[in-house]
Amino acid sequence: MTFDTVIANGTVVTASDTFRSDVGIREGRIVALAEGLSASAGPDTEIIDATGLYVMPGGIDSHVHLDQPSGEGIVMADDFDSGTRSAAIGGNSAVLAFCMQEKGQPLREALKDYHGKAEGKCHVDVSFHMVITDPTPEVLGQELPALVEDGYTSLKVFMTYEGLRLRDDEILATLDSARRTGALVMVHCENEDAIRYLIGRHEEEGLTAPKYHATTRPVAAEREATHRALSLAEIVDVPIVIVHVSNREAMEEIRRARVRGQKIAGETCPQYLVLTADDLDLDGLEGAKFVCSPPPRDKPSQDACWEGLEQGVFDLFSSDHCPFRFDDPEGKLNEKGKRTFRWIPNGIPGVATRLPILFSEGVVKGRIDLNRFVALTSTNHAKLYGMYPQKGTIAVGADADIALWDPRRQQVLTNDMLQHGTDYTPYEGMEITGWPVRLLVRGKTVMSEGALVDEGAGRYVPRARSPLTGSRV
């Protein structure tokens, strides 16, 4: 058998197995798994020596915001060039970004815009979730069914943010359309009316510093909305994904829904494992760097999120990468944001740090094993969002999307090493053990030792329906 590339002498890790094997690659796909492949390789075969390294599926980050409209005068820090560059630096071979529908905009038009933003700029593979902000009968009855057939098989709805959020009846209509078409719905769960009330009360009392972003978005606002989203999904009888869960109370709503027999997927993020609301309470406006929604909580909430990862309440570990520059009039420190937390753009960067943080804090510290790490960061994303087995595993026939990890590499996180478009990382100075040292996307080396070596290697990936929705179609 001839190979374009052989990864030799490494330890292959999948969501289910860990074993010694070489990996044979031809025409962008894995074609052989066996020991000794390099010995029979031809003279034109590239041999990558993975001695002492883990050979894992490239990460799949299924919750990433890139080049997204963010309000008047505010500019997102990452486009598809810088965002996917940073993803590659962090060991990710694919990202699923959001395509935001503007009010009154046809979904096809929104997708055309986002394909234009991404074309020729992506360094890892990309797919889109549709964000539904205007669920008209035409959108839900005509556009969505056709787009699902074309491989746009997931969508997101918001229960917060004025201009984005949907009313309960609109959510029900969207969920019902998803049930009929086989689309998978992600839900951002926070009670917007409660949040708006608390913001008004805080501002009346002169409580406008960044730390008050957290107290206007309390756990109860997330818990209530999570319960409501699950109840609406139960009424329509459709699976949903509850994204970026930050605390035990919301997590327990997912657990109880599963006991009732609902098909639910849960997701949490690095900020809920290693940051707390205290990070927003810094001198001056430094706390603005940590403003995201839901906000980081407290140490017991961190422990709960780790429990959810360990016990399987959470299927996904995503970054919710939503980057804005800090010291910038179009970013966190815009003129209105300097006066009150209400106008600080919500979101933090994290696409490059997601995998190293979970490896260091999870695998190295014994909270999860290697196979669970692969499931949470790659395989489960591929399965849930209709990319498996093309993506998310190391198996014969799969795309050769492979990250080589040095489990002993020690790094101190600094912003300049992440190569994203923003001017800070909320994880500055964090000590990390374990680091991705090489990344292949469909057999091509895209990143090596922290440097991008193949520009524009990414492609758009259409997706099948989620297996979570398959029995409902």
Long-range contacts (C-beta under 8 A, 24 or more apart in sequence): 1-31, 1-32, 1-40, 2-26, 2-41, 2-42, 2-45, 3-31, 3-32, 3-37, 3-41, 3-42, 3-45, 4-45, 4-46, 4-443, 5-45, 5-46, 5-47, 5-48, 5-400, 5-440, 5-443, 6-37, 6-38, 6-41, 6-45, 6-46, 6-47, 6-48, 7-48, 7-50, 7-55, 7-402, 7-404, 8-37, 8-38, 8-47, 8-48, 8-49, 8-50, 9-38, 9-49, 9-50, 9-51, 10-50, 10-51, 10-53, 10-54, 10-55, 10-404, 11-50, 11-53, 11-54, 11-55, 12-54, 12-55, 12-56, 12-394, 13-54, 13-55, 13-56, 13-370, 13-371, 13-373, 13-374, 13-394, 14-56, 14-57, 14-371, 14-374, 14-379, 14-393, 14-394, 14-395, 15-371, 15-372, 15-374, 15-375, 15-378, 15-379, 15-380, 15-392, 15-393, 16-371, 17-371, 18-370, 18-371, 21-55, 23-55, 23-394, 23-400, 23-402, 25-400, 25-440, 25-443, 26-443, 27-443, 28-399, 28-400, 28-442, 28-443, 28-444, 29-397, 29-398, 29-399, 29-400, 29-442, 29-443, 30-394, 30-395, 30-396, 30-397, 30-398, 30-399, 30-400, 31-396, 31-397, 32-396, 33-394, 33-395, 33-396, 48-404, 48-438, 48-445, 50-404, 52-406, 52-408, 53-404, 53-405, 53-406, 53-407, 53-437, 54-370, 54-404, 54-405, 54-407, 55-394, 55-402, 55-403, 55-404, 56-374, 56-378, 56-394, 56-402, 56-403, 56-404, 56-405, 57-93, 57-374, 57-378, 57-379, 57-382, 57-391, 57-392, 57-393, 57-394, 57-401, 57-402, 57-403, 58-91, 58-92, 58-93, 58-94, 58-124, 58-378, 58-401, 58-402, 58-403, 58-439, 58-440, 58-441, 59-87, 59-90, 59-91, 59-92, 59-93, 59-94, 59-354, 59-355, 59-377, 59-378, 59-403, 60-92, 60-93, 60-94, 60-95, 60-96, 60-377, 60-378, 60-381, 60-382, 60-387, 60-391, 60-392, 61-87, 61-92, 61-94, 61-95, 61-96, 61-318, 61-319, 61-321, 61-351, 61-354, 61-381, 62-95, 62-96, 62-129, 62-267, 62-316, 62-318, 62-381, 62-384, 62-385, 63-96, 63-186, 63-243, 63-244, 63-267, 63-269, 63-316, 63-318, 63-319, 63-320, 63-321, 64-95, 64-96, 64-97, 64-98, 64-318, 64-319, 64-320, 64-321, 64-351, 65-97, 65-98, 65-320, 65-321, 65-322, 65-323, 65-347, 66-95, 66-97, 66-117, 66-118, 66-321, 67-114, 67-117, 67-118, 68-98, 68-100, 69-100, 69-102, 70-324, 70-345, 71-345, 73-329, 73-330, 73-334, 74-324, 74-330, 74-331, 74-334, 74-345, 75-324, 75-330, 75-331, 76-322, 76-323, 76-324, 77-323, 77-324, 77-325, 77-331, 77-349, 77-420, 77-421, 77-422, 77-423, 78-321, 78-323, 78-349, 78-420, 78-421, 78-422, 79-117, 79-121, 79-421, 80-117, 80-118, 80-121, 80-122, 80-126, 81-121, 81-122, 81-123, 82-419, 82-420, 82-421, 83-321, 83-323, 83-351, 83-420, 83-421, 84-121, 84-122, 84-123, 84-124, 84-126, 84-458, 85-123, 85-419, 85-420, 85-452, 86-349, 86-351, 86-352, 86-418, 86-419, 86-420, 86-421, 87-123, 87-124, 87-351, 87-352, 88-123, 88-124, 88-439, 88-441, 88-446, 88-447, 88-452, 89-352, 89-417, 89-418, 89-419, 89-447, 89-450, 89-452, 90-351, 90-352, 90-353, 90-354, 90-355, 90-356, 90-418, 90-436, 91-355, 91-356, 91-403, 91-405, 91-436, 91-439, 91-447, 92-124, 92-351, 92-354, 92-355, 92-403, 92-439, 93-124, 93-125, 93-391, 93-401, 93-402, 93-403, 93-439, 93-440, 93-441, 93-446, 94-124, 94-125, 94-126, 94-127, 94-387, 94-391, 94-401, 94-441, 94-461, 95-124, 95-125, 95-126, 95-127, 95-351, 96-126, 96-127, 96-128, 96-129, 96-154, 96-381, 96-385, 97-126, 97-127, 97-128, 97-129, 98-128, 98-129, 98-130, 98-131, 98-156, 99-128, 99-129, 99-130, 99-131, 100-131, 100-133, 101-130, 101-131, 101-132, 101-133, 101-134, 101-139, 102-133, 102-134, 103-133, 103-134, 103-163, 104-134, 105-134, 106-138, 106-139, 106-143, 107-132, 107-139, 107-143, 107-144, 107-147, 108-143, 108-147, 111-147, 111-152, 115-460, 118-460, 120-456, 121-456, 122-456, 122-457, 122-458, 122-459, 122-460, 123-441, 123-446, 123-452, 123-454, 123-455, 123-456, 123-457, 123-458, 124-439, 124-441, 124-446, 124-457, 124-458, 125-391, 125-401, 125-441, 125-442, 125-458, 125-459, 125-460, 125-461, 126-458, 126-459, 126-460, 126-461, 127-385, 127-387, 127-460, 127-461, 127-462, 127-463, 128-152, 128-460, 129-154, 129-155, 129-156, 129-186, 130-154, 130-155, 130-156, 131-155, 131-156, 131-157, 131-158, 131-164, 132-156, 132-157, 132-166, 132-174, 133-158, 133-163, 133-164, 133-166, 135-166, 135-170, 135-173, 135-174, 135-177, 140-173, 140-174, 140-176, 140-177, 141-177, 144-177, 144-178, 144-181, 144-183, 145-177, 145-180, 145-181, 148-181, 148-182, 148-183, 148-465, 150-462, 151-462, 151-463, 151-464, 152-462, 152-463, 153-182, 153-183, 153-184, 153-385, 153-386, 153-463, 153-464, 153-465, 153-466, 154-183, 154-184, 154-185, 154-186, 154-385, 154-386, 154-463, 154-466, 155-183, 155-184, 155-185, 155-186, 156-185, 156-186, 156-187, 156-188, 156-243, 157-185, 157-186, 157-187, 157-188, 158-187, 158-188, 159-187, 159-188, 159-189, 159-190, 159-191, 159-192, 159-225, 159-228, 159-229, 160-188, 160-190, 160-191, 160-192, 160-195, 160-225, 160-293, 161-192, 161-346, 162-192, 162-196, 165-192, 168-228, 168-232, 171-229, 171-232, 172-232, 172-235, 172-236, 175-232, 175-233, 175-236, 175-238, 175-240, 176-236, 176-238, 178-238, 178-469, 179-236, 179-237, 179-238, 179-469, 179-472, 181-473, 182-465, 182-466, 182-469, 182-470, 182-472, 182-473, 183-465, 183-469, 184-239, 184-240, 184-241, 184-384, 184-385, 184-386, 184-465, 184-466, 184-468, 184-469, 185-233, 185-238, 185-239, 185-240, 185-241, 186-240, 186-241, 186-243, 187-229, 187-240, 187-241, 187-242, 187-243, 188-243, 188-244, 188-293, 189-222, 189-225, 189-226, 189-228, 189-229, 189-242, 189-243, 189-250, 190-217, 190-221, 190-222, 190-225, 190-293, 190-294, 191-221, 191-222, 191-224, 191-225, 191-228, 194-218, 194-220, 194-221, 194-224, 195-221, 199-342, 203-340, 203-342, 208-339, 208-340, 208-341, 208-342, 209-281, 209-287, 209-341, 210-280, 210-281, 210-282, 210-285, 210-286, 210-287, 210-288, 210-290, 210-291, 210-341, 210-344, 211-277, 211-280, 211-281, 211-287, 211-341, 212-341, 213-280, 213-291, 213-293, 213-295, 213-341, 213-344, 213-346, 214-277, 214-280, 214-295, 214-296, 214-297, 215-277, 216-341, 217-293, 217-294, 217-295, 219-246, 219-247, 219-249, 219-250, 219-297, 219-301, 220-249, 222-246, 222-247, 222-249, 222-250, 222-294, 223-247, 223-249, 223-250, 223-253, 226-250, 226-253, 226-254, 227-253, 230-254, 230-257, 230-262, 230-264, 233-262, 233-264, 234-260, 234-262, 237-472, 238-469, 238-472, 239-263, 239-264, 239-265, 239-466, 239-468, 239-469, 239-472, 240-264, 240-265, 241-265, 241-266, 241-267, 241-316, 241-384, 242-266, 242-267, 243-267, 243-318, 243-320, 244-268, 244-269, 244-272, 244-294, 244-318, 244-320, 245-272, 245-294, 245-305, 245-308, 245-314, 246-272, 246-294, 246-295, 246-296, 246-297, 246-301, 246-305, 247-272, 247-294, 247-297, 247-301, 247-304, 247-305, 248-300, 248-301, 248-304, 248-307, 251-304, 251-305, 251-307, 251-308, 251-313, 251-314, 254-313, 255-313, 263-468, 265-315, 265-316, 265-384, 265-468, 266-308, 266-313, 266-314, 266-315, 266-316, 267-314, 267-315, 267-316, 267-317, 267-318, 268-305, 268-308, 268-309, 268-314, 268-316, 268-317, 268-318, 269-317, 269-318, 269-319, 269-320, 269-350, 269-354, 270-317, 270-319, 270-350, 270-353, 270-354, 270-357, 270-358, 270-427, 271-296, 271-320, 271-348, 271-350, 271-426, 272-296, 272-297, 272-301, 272-302, 272-305, 273-302, 273-305, 273-306, 273-357, 273-358, 273-361, 274-302, 274-357, 274-361, 274-427, 274-430, 275-426, 276-301, 276-302, 279-426, 285-332, 285-333, 285-338, 288-326, 288-332, 288-333, 288-337, 288-341, 288-344, 289-326, 289-332, 289-348, 289-424, 289-426, 290-348, 290-426, 291-332, 291-341, 291-344, 291-345, 291-346, 291-347, 291-348, 292-320, 292-322, 292-346, 292-347, 292-348, 293-346, 293-347, 306-362, 306-367, 309-362, 309-367, 309-368, 309-372, 309-376, 310-367, 310-368, 310-372, 314-376, 315-376, 315-380, 315-384, 316-376, 316-380, 316-381, 316-384, 317-354, 317-358, 317-376, 317-377, 318-354, 318-381, 319-350, 319-351, 319-353, 319-354, 320-347, 320-348, 320-350, 321-347, 321-348, 321-349, 321-350, 321-351, 321-354, 322-346, 322-347, 322-348, 322-349, 323-347, 323-348, 323-349, 323-420, 323-421, 323-422, 324-422, 325-421, 325-422, 325-423, 326-422, 326-423, 326-424, 327-423, 328-423, 331-422, 348-426, 349-418, 349-420, 349-422, 349-424, 349-425, 349-426, 350-425, 350-426, 350-427, 351-420, 352-418, 352-419, 352-420, 353-413, 353-418, 353-425, 353-427, 355-403, 355-436, 356-411, 356-413, 356-432, 356-434, 356-435, 356-436, 357-427, 357-430, 357-432, 359-405, 359-407, 359-432, 359-433, 359-434, 360-431, 360-432, 360-433, 360-434, 363-407, 363-434, 364-407, 364-433, 364-434, 383-467, 384-466, 384-467, 384-468, 385-463, 385-466, 386-463, 386-464, 386-465, 386-466, 386-467, 387-461, 387-463, 387-464, 390-461, 391-461, 399-441, 399-442, 399-443, 400-440, 400-442, 400-443, 401-440, 401-441, 401-442, 402-439, 402-440, 403-436, 403-438, 403-439, 403-440, 404-436, 404-437, 404-438, 404-439, 405-434, 405-435, 405-436, 405-437, 406-434, 406-435, 406-437, 407-433, 407-434, 408-433, 408-434, 409-433, 409-434, 409-435, 409-437, 410-435, 411-435, 417-450, 419-452
